[in-house]
Amino acid sequence: MTGKDPIRLFVTHEFRDSEDYTRVFEYLESRGGFFYINCGNPEAEQGAGGREAQQEELRTQIKYAEVVICPVGSTGLSALVTFELTVAQAFKIPVVAISSFGDTVVIPDKLAEAAAKTVDWNDRVIVDAIRQTARGEEANTWDVVDFDPDEFS
């Protein structure tokens, strides 16, 4: 993946920025060499059409994404987020679920069944899951442990 071929992603939202929504992008930005386009727009105008206009706007935002990312917030899944997951499934777009910090919230059944992968809040793990589910790319990343071999002699 290069800057010329970024991964198109959609992070679930309820037409507002939340801490988890913003945090996803902070984690993605912290990984050098990871290029993406955010297909979502929580500030999009839905007009006067009410719920139907919201749903149509979400379909438009999600349809070009290669992967949908759903952080599990402190409140579980709202009706809009559940709809976003349903749209992702209808478009056959894989979903990456990010569990709550400290696993304080149980992953809702709808998200567990929709998710191709469930990961923790770790920038490397999130990016690897996105690459694997969106494009089938294997990450081939390893943790490096620094140690002094003289301490073991």
FIKE-373662 format. One record per residue (C-alpha): y, z negated, x. Coordinates in nm, 3 decimals. Each point is the difference from the previous one (the first is absolute). Layout:
N
Y / Z / X
...
! end
This chain:
153
0.000 / 0.000 / 0.000
0.342 / 0.095 / 0.131
0.356 / -0.015 / -0.121
-0.052 / 0.355 / -0.129
-0.288 / -0.107 / -0.225
0.078 / -0.351 / -0.130
-0.223 / -0.177 / -0.249
0.144 / -0.003 / -0.351
-0.035 / -0.344 / -0.154
0.100 / -0.189 / -0.310
0.039 / -0.378 / -0.009
-0.034 / -0.155 / -0.344
0.324 / -0.127 / -0.150
0.146 / -0.094 / -0.336
0.321 / 0.199 / 0.043
0.138 / -0.275 / 0.218
-0.028 / -0.105 / 0.363
-0.217 / -0.305 / 0.048
-0.074 / -0.202 / 0.312
-0.346 / 0.154 / 0.028
0.132 / 0.354 / -0.053
0.254 / -0.045 / 0.280
-0.251 / -0.177 / 0.223
-0.241 / 0.296 / -0.014
0.266 / 0.224 / 0.153
0.091 / -0.261 / 0.261
-0.364 / -0.003 / 0.109
-0.024 / 0.381 / 0.003
0.322 / 0.033 / 0.202
-0.127 / -0.247 / 0.258
-0.281 / 0.240 / 0.097
0.118 / 0.259 / 0.250
-0.133 / 0.351 / -0.051
-0.072 / -0.043 / -0.371
0.186 / 0.255 / -0.210
0.019 / -0.011 / -0.377
0.202 / 0.116 / -0.297
0.061 / -0.247 / -0.282
-0.066 / 0.184 / -0.327
0.111 / -0.299 / -0.205
0.349 / -0.083 / -0.114
0.038 / -0.337 / -0.171
0.367 / 0.075 / -0.071
-0.072 / 0.323 / -0.191
0.183 / 0.048 / -0.328
-0.236 / 0.028 / -0.295
0.260 / 0.095 / -0.256
-0.008 / -0.125 / -0.356
-0.365 / 0.082 / -0.064
-0.126 / -0.357 / 0.037
-0.360 / -0.059 / 0.098
-0.102 / 0.367 / -0.028
0.283 / 0.101 / 0.236
-0.110 / -0.266 / 0.249
-0.357 / 0.123 / -0.010
0.103 / 0.363 / 0.046
0.219 / -0.096 / 0.297
-0.293 / -0.188 / 0.155
-0.232 / 0.299 / -0.047
0.257 / 0.218 / 0.176
0.032 / -0.244 / 0.291
-0.375 / -0.054 / 0.044
-0.134 / 0.356 / -0.038
0.097 / 0.115 / 0.351
-0.121 / -0.314 / 0.180
-0.310 / 0.004 / 0.219
-0.051 / -0.375 / -0.037
0.126 / -0.276 / -0.228
0.062 / -0.343 / 0.150
-0.014 / -0.303 / -0.226
0.100 / -0.338 / 0.142
-0.134 / -0.288 / -0.209
0.309 / -0.197 / -0.094
0.024 / -0.358 / -0.110
-0.009 / 0.105 / -0.367
-0.307 / 0.225 / 0.001
0.027 / 0.344 / -0.165
0.271 / 0.091 / -0.246
-0.048 / 0.265 / -0.267
0.197 / 0.252 / 0.211
-0.207 / -0.063 / 0.313
-0.319 / 0.030 / -0.205
0.133 / 0.333 / -0.129
0.075 / 0.113 / 0.358
-0.360 / -0.076 / 0.099
-0.129 / 0.193 / -0.302
0.215 / 0.300 / 0.097
-0.129 / -0.017 / 0.359
-0.358 / 0.002 / -0.128
0.074 / 0.292 / -0.235
0.146 / 0.200 / 0.291
-0.291 / -0.112 / 0.224
0.238 / -0.161 / 0.247
-0.157 / -0.282 / 0.204
0.146 / -0.349 / -0.033
0.041 / -0.253 / 0.282
0.035 / -0.356 / -0.127
0.176 / -0.258 / 0.215
-0.114 / -0.352 / -0.082
0.253 / -0.276 / -0.050
0.112 / -0.209 / 0.295
-0.264 / -0.262 / 0.065
-0.212 / 0.143 / -0.282
0.187 / -0.228 / -0.242
-0.038 / 0.248 / -0.287
-0.336 / 0.139 / -0.102
-0.007 / 0.380 / -0.001
0.001 / 0.110 / -0.366
-0.310 / 0.186 / -0.120
0.195 / 0.321 / -0.076
0.130 / 0.012 / 0.358
-0.337 / -0.091 / 0.151
-0.166 / 0.287 / -0.186
0.279 / 0.248 / 0.084
0.030 / -0.087 / 0.370
-0.176 / 0.213 / 0.260
0.089 / -0.270 / 0.255
0.133 / -0.354 / -0.016
0.181 / -0.129 / 0.307
0.201 / -0.301 / 0.115
0.365 / -0.006 / 0.100
-0.040 / 0.140 / 0.351
0.201 / 0.304 / 0.106
-0.281 / 0.160 / 0.201
-0.260 / -0.056 / -0.271
0.229 / 0.136 / -0.274
0.084 / 0.315 / 0.197
-0.366 / 0.055 / 0.093
-0.102 / -0.033 / -0.368
0.270 / 0.248 / -0.104
-0.110 / 0.253 / 0.262
-0.365 / -0.037 / -0.094
0.040 / 0.020 / -0.377
0.270 / 0.270 / -0.004
-0.141 / 0.234 / 0.263
-0.337 / -0.132 / 0.110
0.135 / -0.075 / 0.349
-0.185 / -0.264 / 0.196
0.238 / -0.240 / 0.169
-0.188 / -0.071 / 0.321
0.221 / -0.299 / 0.071
-0.114 / -0.313 / 0.174
0.140 / -0.344 / 0.053
0.075 / -0.078 / 0.362
-0.069 / -0.349 / 0.124
0.180 / -0.106 / 0.316
-0.177 / -0.261 / 0.205
-0.020 / -0.119 / 0.356
-0.355 / 0.057 / 0.132
0.053 / -0.274 / 0.259
0.005 / -0.255 / -0.282
-0.366 / 0.077 / -0.067
-0.132 / -0.036 / 0.352
! end
